Structure formats: C-alpha cells, structure tokens
Amino acid sequence: MTVSPFHASGGSLLPDDPTYVERQADQDFYTALKQGEYCYVLNSRQMGKSSLRSRTQKCLQQEDIACATLDLSGGIDTDITSESWCYTLMDLLVRELNLQPEPSLAAWWDVQAPLSPHGRLERFLRDVLLTQITRPVVIFIDEIDTVLSLEGINRDDFFALIRACYNRRSDDPAYQRLTFALLGVATPTDLIQDPERTPFNIGRSIQLTGFSVAEAQPLLAGLVGAVVNPQAVLAEILHWTGGQPFLTQKLCDLVVQDPPHAEDIEQLVQQQITENWESKDEPEHLRTIQTRMLAGEKRATRLLALYRQILNGEAVASTGSATQVDLRLTGLVVEQQGQLQVYNPIYAQVFNSDWVTSAFAQVRPYAEAIQAWEEADRQNDAYLLQGEPLTDALAWAEERTLSRSDYQFLVESQKLDLRQKLEQANFELDELTNELVEKTQALQQAEAELSQVTGRLAEAQTDLHRARRNTRRWSGIGAAVLTTALLGLGASVFETNKQRATAEAFEIQANAAIDQIETALTQNQELTETNADLKNSNADLTEDLTDLTDKTTELEAQTTELETQYQQVSQEVDVSRAAQQEAEVASRNAQTRFQQANAQLSNVQADLKTRTDELDSLNEEVIGLRTETETLRQEQKDRTAEIQELTVEIQEFREEGEQIGNALQLAIGTLGLQRVRNVYYVLGGFDNAIEYLQGSLEQAETIQDLRGQGYANGNLGVMYATLGQYPKAIEHHEEHLRIAQAVQDLQGEIQATGNLAEVAYKQGNYREAIPQIENHLAMAQSAGDKLEESQALANLGRAYLAIGQPDKALKFHEQSLALSQAINDRLGEGQTLSYIGEVYYARADYPTALSYYEQHLAIAEAIQDQLGIEEAHRNKARVYREIGPIEDAIQAYEASLGMAEEITNRQGQASALSGLGEIYLATYGHEAALDTYTQALALAQQIEDRTGEAQILNRIGQVYNNQSQYDQALAYFQQSQAIYLEVGDRTGEGDAVNNIGLVYANQGQYEEALSYYQEALAISREVGDLAGEGVTLNNIGSVYWAQNQYEEALSYHQQALAISREVGDLMREGTTLNNIGTVYGGQDQYEEALSYYQEALVIRREVGDLAGEGATLNNIGSVYWAQNQYEEALSYYQQALVISGEVGDRAREGIVLGNIGTLHGEQDQFALALTNLQQAFLIFRSVGSPPNEEWVADLIRNVLEAVRDKTPSAYRWECQRTAVVTGVGITEWCSE
C-alpha cells in the first residue's frame, strides 16, 4: 500500500508539515497577534484551528515573542472548582513560560489567599508573568468551549478577567505586552452570559474558511505520482469537500491509497465516506456534527428547522442570528455571498432529507404523525393530533422555533380539534332540543287532561250544590208531616220509629257520600304528587295523567251515584225535625269537606302552574343555551378565520423576514436604493422601515453587538438619506464608520465611506462627493468587492454628470454596467442602464434615453423589482413629457403611480403625482397641477421626506407664479428654501433661491431679482452644479433684457451657452440660442436674431423638443413681422400654432394666436384679427393667466378702435360679437 503524506487521522499538523495549507487566516492571525491585538478563532470543529495556532505560535516565537498554550481539551475534571481551575492555569503558565514564583507557586498561592481565585490569577499575570517576562507575551487558550461545560467555576469571571487585562492597557503599559488568543467552538456571546455584565466585546475575529484551489496547492505534491491528473483530481476533491480541511486531507489520503482518475472521485466518496457512513466515520467527524446538531432538544429543533430550509434550496440570508451562528458552529453550513449554504456535497448526501426526518423524530413528540400526514399530501386528517397528544405537542412547541411544516401541522390539528368539538356540541344541542320538544309536548297534553279533570270536578261541585238544595226541600216536607202528626195526635209510635230509622239510614248514606268525596280528594292529592314528578320524568307524567283520567271517571260515577242517593233521601225524609236537623248537619259537613277538596284542588292547580312556570324557565334556559351555542359556533368560525389569518401571517412573516434579512445583510449602505428596493414596501413604507431599523439598532446595543450596531446605523443612514434628512443620515453613517474602524470591519468601513459620499451627492455637494466616491472605489477594489466597485463606478458617473461632464459619466457607467453583468448582478445592471439613460436625457438625446429606460424596465420586470418598475415608468414619462405625446407621459406616470400604490411606496406615489403635476403645469392646467401637488405634499409629509417636501413646495410655488399670484408663490419658495437649508441640500437651496428671483423679476422688481439670482449663481458654482449655473445665467440675462440692457443680457446668455455646450446639454443650448436671438431682436438686429433662432430651431428639432420648436417658430415669425414680411411671418406663426396644439401647450397657442390676430389687424383684416384674438383671450382665461389675458384684451380694443375709425358701420356689430364670444360685457370693449 502506498504511504500517504496526508493526515486522515485528524489532530493538529506540525508547523512544518508539507501538507499544511496556508489560508488568509494565517496571515491575519499572525499579523494581529504580532501587533498586540486580542484575537478569537471561533469556528466549527476540525477546521484547522489547532494547526493554525501551532503554526502561528512558531512564527511568533521566531519573532522573540513569548508564547504559552493552555490546551483545555483534556486533563480537566468537569466538576473542577474555581480555586483548582485558576491554580491549574497558573501551573500551566509556569511550565510553558519557565516562570519562577517566589518561593514556589504553592506558597505564592497561599500568600494570596485573601483574594478570590480569579483575583489571584489576575495578580499572577501582573506581578509574576509580566514582571519576569519583559518581552511581548501571547497566551493561546485552545478548546475554549471546554470552559463552557465546567459547572464548578464562574466562567463569566474568567472571561471578564481577560477583558480586564485588555482594558488595563490604557492605564498600565505592561499590559500592552500581554495578548490573548481564544480558539474553540463558541461565540463571543457564549463567553460572558450574565446580562448584568459587559459582554465579551473585545478582540478581532479571525475567519477560518475552506481551502480554495489556489490555497490548496501544497496538497498537490502528495497527489503527484499517485494519479494521472493531479490538478484535476485536487479540483474534484475540493468540489466534494468544499475545502473543509479534515475532509480534504481524508479524501486526499483515500485517493493516494486507491488512486482513481478524477472522474472516479464521486464513486470513491460514496463507497468510502457517505454510504453507511456511521461505520466508516473514523476518526470521528460526521458523528461530531450530528452530535452537535442534536444536542439539546429545544436547540436541536431550531437547528433542524433552519437546516432543512437551507437543504431544500430556500434562500436564507446570513443575519448572524443566534440560531444561524449555532448552525454554522456545527460545521454543516457556511456563508457564501451573504447566503447560508450546505458546506459541501458530502454533508448534503450524509445529512439529507431522510436524515432530517429521522432527526426530527428523535426530538419531536409527534414525528410519526407529521411524517404520515406529509406523505399523504397533507390530505388525511386521521394523522392530525387530537386531545391530550395535541395539548402536549402545543406545550412542547410553545418555547421552540419550528419549521413551517411543523406550524402548519399544529395549526391544522387545532383546526380539526375545534371542528370536532363543534360537531360534538352541535350533536349534544340537537339531543337536548329533541328532549325538550318531547317534554314540552307531554306537558301540553298533561295540561289539557288536567283541564278536563278540572271541568269534571266543577260539574261534580254543581251536582253537590243541587243535592244540598234537595236535602233542604225534603227536610221542609218532613217538618210539615211532623206538624200534621202532632196536630192530629193520630200518628203511631211505630210510624215515628220508622221515620227515625229512615233518617238514620239517610245519615249513613250521607256519611258514605262524604267518604266518597274524601276518597276523591285523596285521589286529587295523588294527582298533585304525580304532577310534582313532572320535572323528573315526562314518561311518568303520561302514566300519572292516565291514572288521573281513570280516577276522574270514578269520581264522576260517584258523583252521579251521590245525586241518586240524595234524591232517595229527600223522598224518604218526611218524618221529624230531628231527622231534618241531622240531615242539615250532615249536609253542612259535606259542604265543608267539599270546600276543603276544592281548596286542595286549587292547590293542585297552583302547583301545576308552578311546574308550568318552571318548564317555561327551562325553555328559556334552552333558548339561552341555543344562543350560547350559536355564539360558540360564531366564535369557532372567528377562531378558524383567525387561525387561517395566523397561518398566512406566519408565512408572510417568514417570507418578509427572509427578504428583509437579505436586504439588510447586504447592508443597504452604499448601494442606496439598489439594495433595499423591495424591503421598503415590505416594512410598510419608509416610516415603518425606520421604526424597524431603529429596533434593530436597539437590539444590537442591548446585546453589545458592535458590528450589528454599525450596520444598523448604516441602514438608518440610508433611510434618512432617502427621505432627504441628510444631517441624521450623516450622523448614522459616521457612527457606522467609527464602529467599523474600531472592530476592523473592512466591509462595513467600505460601505460607510460610500454612504457618506452618497449623502454628499444627494446634498448637491458634487465636488465634495467625487473624492469621497473615488476613495470608496479604491477601497472596494482593494478588498476585491466587485459589487461595491460596481456601485462606486455608477456613483462616480452620476456625480460627473451633475458637474457637467457627461462623457466621463458615460465612461464610468459603462464600466459599472460591464462589472454588473460579469457578476450577474441583475439589480445593479438595471440601475446602471437607468443611469446611462440619465446621461442621454441630459444631452437631450431622448430616443436613446428612452431605449435605456426600457431596458431597465425589462430587467426590473424580469426580477420582480417593483421599485425598479415604478422608477422606469417614471423615467419614461419624463421623456414623453419632453418629446410627446403628452398622453403617453400621463399614462407612464399613472403606471408608476399604480405600482407605488400597490407596494405602499408613498415616496414613489408622491414622485409620480409630482410628475403629473408638472404636465398639468406645463399645459396651464393650474387647478389640476395644484391638486396633484397637494396630494404629493401630504404623502411626503406623512413619511417625513424632507427633500421631497421641499421639491413639491417649490413646484406649488411655480403654479402660483404662473398664475401671477406672487405672494403665494414667494411663500412656497421660501418654505422650500428653509427645508433645503435645514437638510443641507445646497443644490435644492440654489433652485429655490433662483425661483424667488423669478418671482421678483415677474413683478418688475429687477434689483431684488438680480440679488437672488446672484445668490443662486454662487451656490451653483460652489457645488459644481453646471446645469443650475446655466439656468441662473439665462435668468440673469433675461432680467437685463427686460431692462433693455442688451450687452449685459448678451454676456450672461453667452456664458450660459458655453456651459450648455460644455456639458453637452442640447436642450439647454437650444433654449439659450433662442434667448440670444431674442436679445438681438430687441435691438432690431434681425439678421443676427434670425441666425440664432435658426440655429436654435435645428437643435430643438434634432432633440425632439416640440414645445421649444414651437416657441422658436413663433419668434422667427415675429422677426419677419417686424420687417413687414407678413407672408413669411404668418407662415412661421401657423407652424408654431400647429405644434402648440400638438403638444398641448395652451399658453404658447394663445401667444401665437395673439400674434396672428395682431398681424391681421395691421393688414386691416379685422374679422380675421378679432377671431384669432378672441380665441387667444379665451385660452388665457381658461388657463388662468391674467397678464396674458390683459395683453390680448388690449389688442382686441386696438383692433375695435381701428374698425371704428375705418368702418364705423361694422363697429357696433363687432363689439357685440366680441362681447358674446368672450363672455365679457360690451362696455369693456367699446365706448358709446
């Protein structure tokens, strides 16, 4: 077997091992320690930390730096006390550095007994180590994670001691010679966990990465001779291992032991590593990863959920969260270009989806259920949890972060549980309702039968009364017989005794009747008791009612018999008064007993009513129960809806979190809008984004995450810069820069530098911004950051365009575009295409600009960049606004507005509305312009977009200025100026000052106008705003022209012309040439005027400036008119009129009509003159231009006076026609 030079057995390599692969970390670690920087190498296992430490230690020792290694990997009991721990560390230092505590370490330790163990260790470092060693000392503490498992020591004290040594450097120079280097599998936040203490926030992080092909070349020597194509084999090995040091050494060793060709590496990996990997994982590597992944149930759940996302190919941005750091420390994933990915294909095959499922089964109490549910495509409710298992699962999940499928499984289980509970409740309700119906029906039947009984008892009572009357009647007859017997003395004793016996028999029969009544009453009492049982059993009620019916029948029979007996008694009682009295007594007794029976019957009826009332109450309770059940059903529906909403919100939250994390990880920073585009509307707009980012900053400050604080400040800075709040933006970017430099975060330093340059650019400080951007570019190029380099090049292009160097701007943009395309940065590519469009737009090459804007739109749509789509539509609208048709411009602005509303981008809405306002303003739709500007202003104020607010105020001022409402215009321009001053936007300030000058110029207050124009000119020159300088020079020239100071006017216009040509701004050049022609025309130098007008006309036609073309044609017509060349003049006026109508320039149309009318008037063509002038008057009235309206009114009066002088007969008629057409009273036009 071939002897392999590779190390497949694990462990540290010797410093001079020929297979040692030197990485960037080697140089960083060595340089930092040599310079006295505290360092920590915290990474997953078997990444070469110990080998790095060994090699670095040797290099430092060669530089005469004392080094000691405290290897904590073995020989330390887990239950070690703080005293034994500190003593052990000192003993190791004594041995490593040959120290000699006096008189011995043990004796020295005892002398320091009053101090705490860590206090003694601290004194040992100062009084022994730093005293006996006068050169620099580096103490390596390897396997630092071992400290975290020692329960018997106070590890917070230990790491706080290390931090204290660092902090004492400022007070005690000796500590400047002492440096610590920590190595292990941990995070800085693990080291000091007491929230009351300052976290471990010192030192430089050394990043250990996998071997690249270039770095791994030392391994090539071991492959030479063993394989046919060593370089190809090495590349294939690195593909499979991702450059992971241990796996790379192991796979190289396997290749040497059994040399395949490069294409056989896959088979070798499968046979020797991935298939049945548990039995082949020697020395242990994959099991180490598995053990760390599954350590701790709650932690394992989070790690598995995150790992499954990454394994399934979901984009997971690296945010530095605790779970992500834990997962990275397992070694299973690595950060690449801001995203977390599985480290290598070997890990992906070993720790695949099946492994994840199996791992979840070990930590999830419902593993089998969710697996079966997912295998059934989530359609079989039988696998969902119910009852106690669901309760247990929810309790288990309460403090855990689960995967999306876990949440969906638990939510569906809850929904099913609630559905079943509702179904059970409905079933029970239906049963209760049926039972109630049955009892109600039984009660109603009992009431009917009882009513019948009551009726029959009433009849019996009537019969009893009749019997009593009969008894009284027969008693009277008996008295009469007795009287006759006494008077006649002829009755025999025998007859008397016979009647007495008859009376006794009657009494016996009466008593029997009474007994029968008592029997009936007893039966009624039994009926009462039967009714009392009604509530307990409706079945019993039916039976009792049946008995009651039988007894009532018996009572009726007894009553009938009683009546018969009374009739018999009344026939027989005719004997004596005694018998009659006895019968009356019997009757009264029977009556009393009957009344008692009647009272008892009333009691029965009252009791029955009570039972009826109770039944009614029960019925009401059932109704209430129905209501409650219905409420429960509605609550269940609401609960179901809430669960559905929660499910959607969880999904949206995760997706938004991923998008936000992606954007924020890219640091927003120097990339401006490019890197945060869609995060804005996810966060609900700029104001909500600031709140979110402020929360991120506070969280980073709470956990003492300096790097996180830096990026949070950078992100806030970009947001404030986007909102035009530049002082706040600068404050946050400078804080980011300070932190980045303090923690040696080169990426953060690059971004902060670029961000500050971006703010300078946005403030209009272009000359100040350019060197800052160049510095940003140099830093990006030095760091090899192509993305930052591309953005810096684009920003340089923007800055050079702003100072009037379009050629140079285009060169930088083309470099940026090429770089974006090379690194496949589609977002950057689209943005740069837009910037190139800006260059051509500035040159007034509108067709080319439109082409680039459309390319930007295509890319934005392809990558679903909503903000890019919105911006591209807005840029296209600007082109159409210049070259027409206006309808296309409006349509493009409306498309931009619609997209902004869809993504809740209020700044974009304000920009689109402002663009529409500019169209309305240009076409003299002042009310519409004011309405859209007002809407835009409200939006800008809502999100505190100060720059946007200033721009809109400026435009509102222009509306009032065009309407000659100069006080209002001045107020708005001054508000705009104040905001620009507040945020430090010098270019915007110059624009506002220029417009204030325009207000004064329009009022003929030329001194004040010149004063403001000169101030605006100074600002433009200060910041390098050549375009603004050209505008102001033109305005100054116009002021001098208005005062007939033609030489001064010409001088300023010529300066403006030179600037326009210097920056390649054809649009502005055409305008300036037109102005120069106007100056010569004012001096009656018609040839020179025509020359400049014709030159302006050529340029305006070249760039497609129809509105400008119309203005120049009108001016040429005026030159020919001044020379009495009416036909030529009319020809140019007619051309100007057609163009004005095409572009919708109503004001220019009115001016041309006024000129045409005046021309016809001078030729005594009064009808034509008045027709054109009346149209002009109506146009100026409709667009709200009082000065022009008054100008045309004077022209109309002049023509009418000419009519009166030359054709008096037509004068009155023309006056009336003018009054009708214009809607103005005739007295305004003609005198009597």
Secondary structure by P-SEA (a helix, b strand, c coil): cccccccccccccccccccccccaaaaaaaaaaaabbbbbbccccccaaaaaaaaaaaaaaaacbbbbbbcccccccccccaaaaaaaaaaaaaaaacccccccaaaaaaaaccccaaaaaaaaaccccccccccbbbbbbccccccccccccaaaaaaaaaaaaaaacccccccccbbbbbbccccccccccccccccccbbbbbbbbccccccccccccccccccccaaaaaaaaaaaacccaaaaaaaaaaaaaccccccaaaaaaaaccccccccccccccaaaaaaaaaccaaaaaaaaaaaaaaaacccccccccaaaaaaaaaccccccccccccccaaaaaaacaaaaaaaaaacccaaaaaaaaaaacccccccccccaaaaaaaaaaccccccaaaaaaaaaaaaaaaaaaaaaaaaaaaaaaaaaaaaaaaaaaaaaaaaaaaaaaaaaaaaaaaaaaaaaaaaaaaaaaaaaaaaaccccaaaaaaaaaaaaaaaaaaaaaaaaaaaaaaaaaaaaaaaaaccccaaaaaaaaaaaaaaaaaaaaaaaaaaaaaaaaaaaccccaaaaaaaaaaaaaaaaaaaaaaaaaaaaaaaaaaaaaaaaaaaaaaaaaaaaaaaaaaaaaaaaaaaaaaaaaaaaaaaaaaaaaaaaaacccccccccccccccccccaaaaaaaaaaaaaaaaaacaaaaaaaaaaaaaaaaaaacccaaaaaaaaaaaaaaaaacaaaaaaaaaaaaaaaaaaacaaaaaaaaaaaaaaaaaaaccaaaaaaaaaaaaaaaaaaccaaaaaaaaaaaaaaaaaacaaaaaaaaaaaaaaaaaaacaaaaaaaaaaaaaaaaaaacaaaaaaaaaaaaaaaaaaccaaaaaaaaaaaaaaaaaaaccaaaaaaaaaaaaaaaaaacaaaaaaaaaaaaaaaaaaacaaaaaaaaaaaaaaaaaaacaaaaaaaaaaaaaaaaaaacaaaaaaaaaaaaaaaaaaacaaaaaaaaaaaaaaaaaaacaaaaaaaaaaaaaaaaaaacaaaaaaaaaaaaaaaaaaacaaaaaaaaaaaaaaaaaaacaaaaaaaaaaaaaaaaaaacaaaaaaaaaaaaaaaaaaacaaaaaaaaaaaaaaaaaaacaaaaaaaaaaaaaaaaaaacaaaaaaaaaaaaaaaaaaaccaaaaaaaaaaaaaaaaaaaaccccaaaaaaaaaaaaacccccccccc
